[in-house]
Amino acid sequence: MEVKQERNWVVFCHLGGLITVLFLDIIIPLVIWLTQKNDSAFIDEQGKEIVNFQVSLTIYGVVIAIIGFTIVGLVIAIPAGVALYIVNVISVIRGAIKASSGEPFLYPINLRLIK
């Protein structure tokens, strides 16, 4: 695979994390990673990182939602949910920028579930 094409796939994989409707933030990177991982070590490495991050954010979001079911929990859940969203947007953009240069990106607060 050409270097430019490889980088483009990784950029799309990162940016897929911004589409938070109907779990597309997980599905888009997962499909790209699963279909392209055998063609490039860079796609394989970054695809796992991206999918792990989006799954991690989903887990954190569920925990925040559970905490938010109480009045006191709302005081914690609303700012935590906003912070989680901001971390996602900033991290995904940073990851896409690094990928366009061919550099790997490690996401913060990432549970590396897929090895």
C-alpha positions as CSV (number, residue, x, y, z in Angstrom):
1,M,0.0,0.0,0.0
2,E,1.3,3.5,-0.8
3,V,2.3,5.6,2.1
4,K,-0.2,8.4,1.3
5,Q,-3.1,5.9,1.0
6,E,-2.0,4.3,4.3
7,R,-2.0,7.7,6.1
8,N,-5.4,8.6,4.6
9,W,-7.0,5.4,5.9
10,V,-5.6,6.1,9.4
11,V,-6.8,9.8,9.2
12,F,-10.3,8.5,8.3
13,C,-10.1,6.0,11.1
14,H,-9.3,8.7,13.6
15,L,-12.0,11.1,12.3
16,G,-14.6,8.4,12.4
17,G,-14.5,8.8,16.2
18,L,-16.1,12.2,15.8
19,I,-19.4,10.7,14.5
20,T,-21.1,9.9,17.9
21,V,-24.5,8.8,16.5
22,L,-25.6,5.2,16.8
23,F,-22.1,4.0,17.9
24,L,-20.6,5.1,14.6
25,D,-17.7,6.4,16.6
26,I,-16.8,2.8,17.2
27,I,-18.2,1.2,14.0
28,I,-16.4,3.4,11.5
29,P,-12.9,2.9,13.0
30,L,-13.6,-0.8,13.6
31,V,-14.6,-1.4,10.0
32,I,-11.6,0.5,8.6
33,W,-9.2,-1.3,10.9
34,L,-10.7,-4.8,10.3
35,T,-10.7,-4.3,6.5
36,Q,-7.3,-2.7,6.2
37,K,-5.1,-4.1,9.0
38,N,-3.6,-6.8,6.9
39,D,-2.3,-4.3,4.3
40,S,-0.4,-2.1,6.7
41,A,1.2,-2.3,10.1
42,F,0.5,1.4,10.7
43,I,-3.2,0.9,10.1
44,D,-3.2,-2.2,12.3
45,E,-1.4,-0.4,15.2
46,Q,-3.4,2.9,15.0
47,G,-6.7,1.1,14.3
48,K,-6.4,-0.8,17.5
49,E,-5.5,2.4,19.4
50,I,-8.5,4.2,17.9
51,V,-11.0,1.4,18.5
52,N,-9.8,1.0,22.1
53,F,-10.2,4.7,22.7
54,Q,-13.7,4.9,21.4
55,V,-14.7,1.8,23.4
56,S,-13.1,3.3,26.5
57,L,-15.1,6.5,26.0
58,T,-18.3,4.5,25.7
59,I,-17.5,2.7,28.9
60,Y,-16.7,6.0,30.6
61,G,-19.9,7.5,29.2
62,V,-22.1,4.7,30.6
63,V,-20.5,5.1,34.0
64,I,-21.1,8.9,33.9
65,A,-24.8,8.2,32.8
66,I,-25.3,5.8,35.7
67,I,-23.9,8.4,38.1
68,G,-26.2,11.0,36.6
69,F,-29.3,9.2,37.7
70,T,-29.3,11.0,41.0
71,I,-29.7,14.7,41.7
72,V,-26.3,14.8,43.3
73,G,-24.9,12.7,40.5
74,L,-26.0,15.3,37.9
75,V,-23.6,17.8,39.5
76,I,-20.8,15.4,38.7
77,A,-22.1,13.8,35.5
78,I,-22.8,16.9,33.4
79,P,-19.3,18.4,33.7
80,A,-17.7,15.0,33.4
81,G,-19.7,14.3,30.2
82,V,-18.8,17.6,28.7
83,A,-15.1,17.0,29.6
84,L,-15.3,13.6,28.1
85,Y,-16.7,15.0,24.9
86,I,-14.0,17.7,24.7
87,V,-11.2,15.1,25.3
88,N,-12.7,13.1,22.4
89,V,-12.8,16.0,20.0
90,I,-9.3,17.3,20.8
91,S,-7.7,13.8,20.9
92,V,-9.3,12.7,17.6
93,I,-8.2,15.9,15.8
94,R,-4.6,15.5,17.2
95,G,-4.6,11.9,16.2
96,A,-5.7,12.7,12.6
97,I,-3.1,15.5,12.3
98,K,-0.3,13.1,13.5
99,A,-1.5,10.3,11.2
100,S,-1.4,12.7,8.2
101,S,2.3,13.1,9.0
102,G,2.8,9.3,9.4
103,E,3.3,9.6,13.2
104,P,1.6,7.2,15.6
105,F,-0.7,8.7,18.2
106,L,-1.4,7.3,21.7
107,Y,-4.8,8.4,23.1
108,P,-5.0,9.6,26.7
109,I,-7.3,7.7,29.2
110,N,-7.3,4.7,26.9
111,L,-8.1,1.2,28.1
112,R,-6.1,-0.9,25.7
113,L,-8.5,-3.8,25.5
114,I,-7.5,-5.0,22.0
115,K,-3.9,-6.0,22.0
